[in-house]
Amino acid sequence: MPRKASVLIVDDEEKLRHYLKKELVRKGFEVQDAAEGKAAMDALARQAADVVLLDIALPGESGVAVLEKIRREHPLARVIMLTGNATVETALESMKLGAYDYLTKPYDLAELCLLIDRAFAETQLRREHEVLQRRFSRESEFDLFVGEDPGVQESLRMAEKAAAASSSVLISGETGTGKEIIARMIHQKSARRDEPFLALNCAAFQDSLLESELFGHEKGAFTDASRQKPGLIELASRGSLFLDEIGDMSPGIQAKVLRFLDSGEFRRVGGTRNMKTDIRILSATHRDLPKAIQEGKCRDDLYFRLNVVTIRLPPLRERRGDIPLLAEHFLKKCSASIVTRCRSLAPDALDALKDYPWPGNVRELENIVERAMILSEGEVIRGADIASCLKGGSPSGNRPKDSTLAEVERCHILKVLADSGANKAQAARSLGIDVKTLYNKLRDYEAAA
């Protein structure tokens, strides 16, 4: 059942405030109350509200002044002004300042509930719009995680169990193994399924930008901050936030994330007021975090806070039996968007796929299948088509038969980089990995040379 709005009542008439709170709670709303402006802002900092019922005639700071603060500090909240006949003109003026609507006292409870529901619906639409604008979470067409390998099935069982709880989950696995898909599945099977799921790749941002993306920023907080922007922690309220490559966070950002996990409180960059929200953190890493702790690159207290439940996703080379299933899945998926006669994979094509080491894992496999569909001239993808798409002739190329997996991966990455004319972004796309991962690997190769 969809949840009802959370409401903050701000009115100095104590009996009216308590009566209204009692009736709204009885109708299923989550309700806070405050008698004046400062108490209202403190309540919103402790727990965000979807809708604020704000009396215009407050003692001290006026309702209009409080409205301006709410619009500035909590832009996702909708404000309904409560007014007597003498202040209707002021209520109309407040709508120019961003109030959603107003009601005159005495008001009909049913009319008020209907107005709260409408305001809440607009809040939800606005949040969804913000989410779409950010474009940090890729929509996945997976209904299920494809795979029959025992290791994969164990990971899925763990995900099912984790979904029923509200604890933090750490998903480990190499780049391209499907960590975000597992995180989405956990969210979709949890009690938060009707709320936002947002994703952020921590490796893709420098510290200052990462902090802003997570916690938001106030107008003027830095040179390009021309407007106030809520962060993903705020936008994901009551939902789930997936932090990919959590091991790439700097110690400074780790400390701020830990503080949020411990208290539920955060501050926007450039802000002075503590804010509070309720979200579930799902995180992922390809790094060996215990080793990173020993090296002083990861806080042990953050690791233990994130690592309540751990799910490991095996790399594709450990689940080669799933390669035909995955290849057929990607073939069907790509057929919906690519105009091609290609509809199947020949046995020698499947053999070529199974022989390859897949440094980019499932993501690289999808990339290769899509490329083969585009380049193939027949209705069937053959082994030669796959070999051509792997850009190294046969999967083993000219490398010695006793090459280690690391050597195979290194040769392949350098070959793809050379074929792309040293264009790292293009090479990363061809490999099915992100640019940050490619840079890290190239840096490792230089250090080993």
C-alpha positions in Angstrom: 0.0 0.0 0.0 1.5 3.4 -0.9 2.5 5.5 2.1 0.7 8.6 3.2 2.4 11.9 3.4 4.5 13.0 6.4 3.1 16.3 7.7 4.4 19.1 9.9 1.8 21.3 11.6 3.0 24.7 12.6 0.4 26.6 14.7 0.5 28.4 18.0 -3.0 27.4 19.0 -2.2 24.4 21.1 -5.7 22.8 21.3 -6.2 23.2 17.5 -2.7 21.8 16.8 -3.2 18.7 19.0 -6.7 18.0 17.6 -5.4 18.3 14.1 -2.5 16.1 14.8 -4.7 13.4 16.4 -7.1 13.4 13.4 -4.4 13.3 10.8 -2.6 10.4 12.6 -5.9 8.6 12.7 -6.2 8.9 8.9 -2.7 7.4 8.4 -0.5 10.5 8.1 2.9 10.7 9.9 2.7 13.9 11.9 5.0 16.3 13.7 4.0 19.6 15.2 5.5 22.9 16.3 4.2 26.1 17.9 6.5 28.6 16.2 9.0 29.2 13.4 12.3 28.1 15.1 10.7 24.9 16.5 9.3 24.2 13.0 12.8 24.5 11.3 14.3 22.3 14.1 11.6 19.7 13.5 12.3 19.7 9.7 16.1 19.3 10.4 15.4 16.3 12.6 13.0 14.7 10.1 12.0 16.0 6.6 8.3 16.5 6.0 6.4 16.1 2.7 3.8 18.7 3.5 3.9 21.6 6.0 0.6 23.1 7.3 1.8 26.6 8.3 -0.3 29.2 10.2 0.3 32.7 9.0 -0.2 34.4 12.3 2.6 33.0 14.4 4.2 34.6 17.4 7.5 36.3 16.7 8.6 35.3 13.2 5.7 35.5 10.8 4.4 32.5 8.8 5.5 34.2 5.6 9.1 34.5 6.9 9.0 30.8 7.9 7.7 29.9 4.5 10.7 31.6 2.8 13.1 29.6 5.1 11.3 26.3 4.3 11.4 27.1 0.5 15.1 27.9 0.8 16.2 25.0 3.1 13.7 22.3 2.2 12.7 22.8 -1.4 11.0 19.4 -1.8 8.4 20.2 0.9 5.0 21.6 -0.1 3.6 24.3 2.2 -0.1 24.9 2.8 -0.9 28.2 4.5 -3.5 28.2 7.3 -5.2 31.6 7.6 -8.1 33.4 9.2 -10.3 35.7 7.2 -8.3 38.7 8.2 -5.1 37.3 6.6 -6.5 35.9 3.3 -4.7 38.7 1.4 -1.4 37.7 3.0 -2.1 34.0 2.2 -2.5 35.0 -1.5 0.8 36.8 -1.4 2.5 33.8 0.2 1.5 31.7 -2.8 3.6 34.0 -5.0 6.5 33.1 -2.7 6.0 29.4 -3.3 3.2 28.2 -1.0 1.3 25.3 -2.6 -2.2 26.6 -1.5 -4.1 28.0 1.5 -7.1 27.2 3.6 -9.1 29.6 5.8 -10.1 28.7 9.3 -12.3 26.9 10.3 -11.5 24.4 7.6 -13.2 21.1 6.7 -11.0 18.1 7.7 -11.9 16.1 4.6 -10.9 19.1 2.4 -7.6 19.5 4.2 -6.8 15.8 3.8 -7.5 16.0 0.1 -5.3 19.1 -0.2 -2.5 17.3 1.7 -2.8 14.3 -0.7 -2.6 16.6 -3.8 0.4 18.4 -2.4 2.1 15.1 -1.6 1.5 13.9 -5.1 3.2 17.0 -6.5 6.1 16.4 -4.0 6.6 12.9 -5.4 6.5 14.1 -9.0 9.0 16.8 -8.2 11.4 14.3 -6.6 11.1 12.0 -9.6 11.9 14.9 -11.9 15.0 15.7 -9.8 16.0 12.0 -10.0 15.6 11.9 -13.8 17.7 15.1 -14.2 20.6 13.6 -12.2 20.8 10.5 -14.4 23.1 8.7 -11.9 21.2 5.5 -11.9 21.0 3.4 -15.1 17.7 1.8 -15.8 18.2 -1.9 -16.0 16.2 -4.2 -18.2 17.0 -7.2 -16.0 13.9 -8.7 -14.4 16.2 -11.3 -12.8 19.9 -11.7 -12.4 20.8 -14.1 -15.2 22.8 -17.1 -14.0 22.5 -20.7 -12.8 26.0 -21.0 -11.4 26.0 -22.2 -7.7 28.0 -19.1 -6.6 25.5 -16.8 -8.3 22.5 -18.7 -6.8 24.1 -18.3 -3.3 24.5 -14.6 -3.9 20.8 -14.3 -4.9 19.7 -16.2 -1.8 21.8 -13.7 0.3 20.2 -10.8 -1.6 16.7 -12.2 -0.8 17.5 -12.4 2.9 19.1 -9.0 2.9 16.0 -7.4 1.2 13.8 -8.3 4.1 16.0 -6.4 6.6 16.9 -2.7 6.7 20.6 -3.3 7.4 23.5 -1.9 5.2 24.7 -4.3 2.5 28.2 -4.5 1.0 28.3 -6.1 -2.5 31.8 -7.1 -3.5 33.0 -8.2 -7.0 35.1 -7.1 -9.9 34.0 -4.3 -12.3 31.2 -5.5 -14.6 29.9 -8.4 -12.5 26.5 -6.8 -11.9 26.7 -5.2 -8.5 24.2 -2.5 -9.2 21.7 -5.1 -10.5 21.9 -6.9 -7.2 21.4 -3.6 -5.3 18.3 -2.8 -7.4 16.9 -6.3 -6.7 17.4 -5.8 -2.9 15.6 -2.5 -3.1 12.8 -3.8 -5.3 12.1 -6.7 -2.9 12.3 -4.5 0.2 9.7 -2.5 2.1 11.2 0.6 0.5 10.3 -0.5 -3.1 7.8 2.3 -3.7 10.4 5.0 -2.7 13.5 6.2 -4.8 16.5 4.1 -5.7 19.5 6.3 -6.5 23.0 5.2 -7.5 26.3 7.0 -7.4 29.7 5.9 -8.6 32.1 7.3 -6.0 35.1 6.7 -8.3 33.8 9.1 -10.9 34.1 12.3 -8.8 36.8 14.3 -7.1 36.3 14.9 -3.3 34.6 18.3 -3.5 32.1 17.2 -6.2 31.4 13.9 -4.5 30.5 15.7 -1.3 28.1 18.0 -3.2 26.5 15.0 -5.0 26.0 13.2 -1.8 24.9 15.9 0.6 23.9 18.7 -1.7 25.0 22.3 -1.5 23.7 25.8 -0.6 23.6 28.6 -3.1 27.0 30.3 -3.2 28.8 27.4 -1.4 31.4 27.5 -4.2 32.0 29.3 -7.4 29.6 27.4 -9.7 26.9 27.0 -7.0 24.3 29.4 -8.6 21.4 27.7 -6.9 20.7 25.4 -4.0 20.8 21.7 -4.9 19.6 18.8 -2.8 22.0 15.9 -2.7 21.3 12.2 -3.4 21.0 11.5 0.4 18.1 14.0 0.5 16.5 12.9 -2.7 16.6 9.2 -1.7 14.5 9.9 1.4 12.8 6.8 2.7 14.4 4.9 -0.2 17.8 3.3 -1.0 21.1 4.9 -2.0 23.6 2.7 -3.8 27.2 3.8 -3.5 29.3 2.1 -6.1 33.1 1.8 -5.6 32.9 2.9 -2.0 36.6 2.0 -1.6 37.5 4.9 -3.8 36.3 7.5 -1.3 38.9 9.7 0.4 39.3 9.4 4.2 37.6 12.8 4.5 34.5 11.8 2.7 34.5 8.5 4.5 34.3 10.3 7.8 31.3 12.3 6.7 29.5 9.3 5.3 30.2 7.4 8.6 28.8 10.3 10.6 25.6 10.2 8.5 25.3 6.4 8.9 25.7 6.7 12.7 23.3 9.6 13.2 21.2 10.0 10.1 22.2 13.7 10.1 24.1 15.6 7.4 24.8 19.2 6.2 24.7 20.5 2.7 28.0 21.9 1.5 28.1 25.5 2.7 25.2 24.9 5.1 25.1 25.4 8.9 22.0 23.5 9.8 21.9 19.8 10.5 19.4 17.9 8.4 18.1 14.4 8.9 16.7 11.8 6.5 15.9 8.0 6.6 17.6 6.0 3.8 19.1 2.6 3.4 22.7 2.5 2.2 23.7 -0.3 -0.3 27.4 -0.2 -1.3 29.7 -2.0 -3.6 33.4 -2.3 -4.2 35.9 -4.2 -6.4 38.7 -3.5 -3.9 40.0 -5.7 -1.1 38.7 -3.5 1.7 40.4 -5.4 4.6 43.7 -4.9 2.8 42.9 -1.2 2.2 42.2 -0.8 6.0 45.7 -2.2 6.7 47.2 0.3 4.2 45.3 3.1 5.9 43.2 3.8 2.8 39.8 2.8 4.3 38.4 3.4 7.8 37.7 0.2 9.7 34.7 1.8 11.5 33.1 2.6 8.1 33.8 -0.9 6.8 32.1 -2.5 9.8 29.2 -0.1 9.5 28.7 -0.9 5.8 29.5 -4.6 6.1 26.5 -5.8 8.1 25.6 -8.2 5.2 28.2 -9.0 2.5 27.3 -10.5 -0.9 30.1 -11.6 -3.2 29.5 -11.8 -7.0 31.9 -14.2 -8.8 33.7 -13.0 -11.9 32.6 -14.3 -15.2 35.7 -16.6 -15.6 34.5 -18.5 -12.4 31.0 -19.1 -13.9 31.7 -20.0 -17.6 28.7 -22.3 -17.6 26.5 -19.1 -17.5 28.1 -17.6 -20.6 25.6 -19.2 -23.1 22.7 -18.1 -21.0 24.0 -14.5 -20.7 24.9 -14.4 -24.4 21.4 -15.4 -25.4 19.9 -12.9 -23.0 22.0 -10.1 -24.5 21.1 -11.2 -28.0 17.4 -10.9 -27.2 17.9 -7.6 -25.4 19.8 -6.0 -28.2 17.4 -7.3 -30.8 14.8 -4.9 -29.5 17.0 -1.9 -30.4 19.3 -3.0 -33.2 18.0 -3.5 -36.8 19.7 -6.7 -37.8 19.0 -10.2 -39.2 21.2 -11.7 -36.4 19.1 -14.0 -34.2 21.4 -16.7 -32.8 24.9 -17.8 -31.9 26.8 -20.6 -33.7 28.4 -23.3 -31.5 31.9 -22.1 -32.4 30.9 -18.5 -31.4 29.8 -19.9 -27.9 33.1 -21.8 -27.7 35.0 -18.5 -28.5 33.1 -16.7 -25.8 33.7 -19.5 -23.2 37.5 -19.5 -24.0 38.0 -15.8 -23.4 39.1 -14.5 -19.9 36.6 -11.6 -19.7 38.5 -9.0 -17.7 35.5 -6.7 -18.1 33.1 -9.5 -16.9 29.4 -9.5 -17.8 29.4 -5.9 -19.0 32.2 -6.7 -21.5 30.2 -9.8 -22.7 27.2 -7.6 -23.4 29.4 -5.2 -25.3 30.9 -8.0 -27.4 27.5 -9.5 -28.2 26.1 -6.2 -29.3 29.1 -5.4 -31.4 29.0 -8.8 -33.1 25.3 -8.3 -33.9 26.0 -5.0 -35.6 29.0 -6.3 -37.6 27.8 -9.8 -38.5 26.5 -10.1 -42.1 24.4 -13.2 -41.6 21.6 -14.4 -39.4 24.0 -16.3 -37.2 26.9 -15.0 -35.2 29.9 -17.2 -35.9 33.2 -17.8 -34.1 35.1 -15.6 -36.6 32.7 -12.7 -35.8 33.4 -13.0 -32.1 37.2 -13.3 -32.6 37.1 -10.2 -34.8 35.1 -8.3 -32.1 37.6 -9.3 -29.4 40.2 -7.4 -31.5 42.9 -9.9 -30.9 42.1 -12.5 -33.6 41.5 -15.7 -31.6 40.9 -15.3 -27.9 44.5 -16.4 -27.1 46.0 -14.3 -29.9 49.8 -14.6 -30.1 50.3 -14.9 -26.4 52.1 -17.9 -24.9 49.8 -20.7 -23.8 51.1 -20.5 -20.3 50.3 -16.8 -19.9 48.7 -15.9 -16.5 45.2 -14.4 -16.4 46.8 -11.0 -15.4 49.1 -11.2 -18.5 46.1 -12.1 -20.8 44.2 -9.1 -19.3 47.1 -6.7 -19.7 47.7 -7.7 -23.3 44.1 -7.4 -24.2 43.7 -4.0 -22.6 46.8 -2.6 -24.2 45.7 -4.0 -27.6 42.3 -2.3 -27.3 43.9 0.9 -26.2 46.2 0.9 -29.3 43.3 0.1 -31.6 41.4 3.1 -30.3 44.4 5.4 -31.0 45.1 5.8 -27.3 41.6 7.2 -26.7 41.0 6.0 -23.2 37.3 6.8 -23.1 36.7 4.8 -26.3 38.9 2.0 -25.1 37.0 1.8 -21.8 33.7 1.6 -23.7 35.1 -1.2 -25.9 36.3 -3.1 -22.8 33.0 -2.6 -21.0 34.7 -0.9 -18.0 34.6 2.6 -16.7 37.4 5.1 -17.4 38.5 5.3 -13.8 39.2 1.5 -13.8 41.1 1.8 -17.0 43.3 4.6 -15.6 44.0 2.5 -12.5 45.0 -0.5 -14.5 47.3 1.5 -16.8 48.9 3.1 -13.7 49.5 -0.4 -12.3 51.1 -1.5 -15.5 53.5 1.6 -15.5 54.5 0.9 -11.9 55.3 -2.8 -12.7 57.3 -1.9 -15.8 
